[in-house]
Amino acid sequence: MVEYILIFISAALINNFVLSYFLGICPFFGVSKKTSSAVSMGLAVTFVMTITAIVTNLLNTYFLKPFDLTYLTYVAFILVIASLVQVVEMFVKKTSKPLYNILGIYLPLITTNCAIFGLALFGQLRDYGLMQNIFFALGAGFGFTLALVIMSGIREELEFADVPKYFQGVPIAFLTAGSLALAFMGFAGLIS
């Protein structure tokens, strides 16, 4: 059990997909203007990451490796992610129209979110078993959500701050993201 907790903490804090690997930057900047949309996007990405980890692990373990089809890994993983995102998009549209409108274009863009594809590939490259992959996905999703929520909180406060003209908007968002990445680097060496 300790191994799973360490995988979770490592994925969430130490090797945060957004702030350490710079994966998933598009929704990180696009949806982090309001905390409510950041939480919703983070939960949607976490859900897709977890299901992706399960499906890609099973696909890799029981189909790609045994039949020596590992050269199809990228294509198979992309198809899995695209299919899962379509299901999530239809579910959100059916159950919560306001949430669907808030997430807008960023919901279908989960398909091209490189953090999810990176998760699938990292799980395979690290040769994680099913449970390890699930904890890795949950940790990565939690870390993604955490980064979004922190960034959205800062950006909401920056709306009322006296930011110099040339730093307003995207420049201050990039400076903030860089500062957050430096802060998360402080977790490096936490788990050896």
Buried (B, 14 or more C-beta within 10 A) or exposed (E): EEEBEBBBBBBBBBBBBBBBBBBBBBBBBBBBBBBEBBBBBBBBBBBBBBBBBBBBBEBBBEEBEEEEBEEEBEEBBBEBBEBBBEEBBEEBBEEEEEBBEBBEEBBBBBBBBBBBBBBBBBBBEEEBEEEBBBBBBBBBBBBBBBBBBBBBBBBBEBEEEEBEEEEEEEEBBEEBBEEBBEEBEEBEEEEE
